[in-house]
């Protein structure tokens, strides 16, 4: 699953007036991997 798909799978809950985003562990890991890839691309572009 791509990072954008993981973001689209977020569910929200409100507990005691606070809103929380809920992701499955697999979606969370996909999101982290996607963000790390974006960071790597940014670093590589700065090197050229």
Contact map, one row per residue, 1 for C-alpha under 8 A:
111011000000000000000000001001000000000000000000
111111000000000000000000000001100100000000000000
111111100000000000000000001001111110000000000000
011111110000000000000000000000100000000000000000
111111111000000000000000000000000000000000000000
111111111100000000000010001101100000000000000000
001111111100000000000000001000100000000000000000
000111111100000000000000000000000000000000000000
000011111110000000000010001000000000000000000000
000001111111000000001110000000000000000000000000
000000001111100000001110000000000000000000000000
000000000111110000111100000000000000000000000000
000000000011111000111100000000000000000000000000
000000000001111111110000000000000000000000000000
000000000000111111110000000000000000000000000000
000000000000011111000000000000000000000000000000
000000000000011111100000000000000000000000000000
000000000000011111110000000000000000000000000000
000000000001111011111000000000000000000000000000
000000000001111001111100000000000000000000000000
000000000111100000111110000000000000000000000000
000000000111100000011111000000000000000000000000
000001001110000000001111101100000000000000000000
000000000000000000000111111100000000000000000000
000000000000000000000011111110000000000000000000
000000000000000000000001111111000000000000000000
101001101000000000000011111111100000000000000000
000001000000000000000011111111110000000000000000
000000000000000000000000111111111000000000000000
111001000000000000000000011111111100000000000000
011101100000000000000000001111111110000000000000
001000000000000000000000000111111111000000000000
001000000000000000000000000011111111100000000000
011000000000000000000000000001111111110000000000
001000000000000000000000000000111111111000000000
000000000000000000000000000000011111111100000000
000000000000000000000000000000001111111110000000
000000000000000000000000000000000111111111000000
000000000000000000000000000000000011111111100000
000000000000000000000000000000000001111111110000
000000000000000000000000000000000000111111111000
000000000000000000000000000000000000011111111100
000000000000000000000000000000000000001111111110
000000000000000000000000000000000000000111111111
000000000000000000000000000000000000000011111111
000000000000000000000000000000000000000001111111
000000000000000000000000000000000000000000111111
000000000000000000000000000000000000000000011111
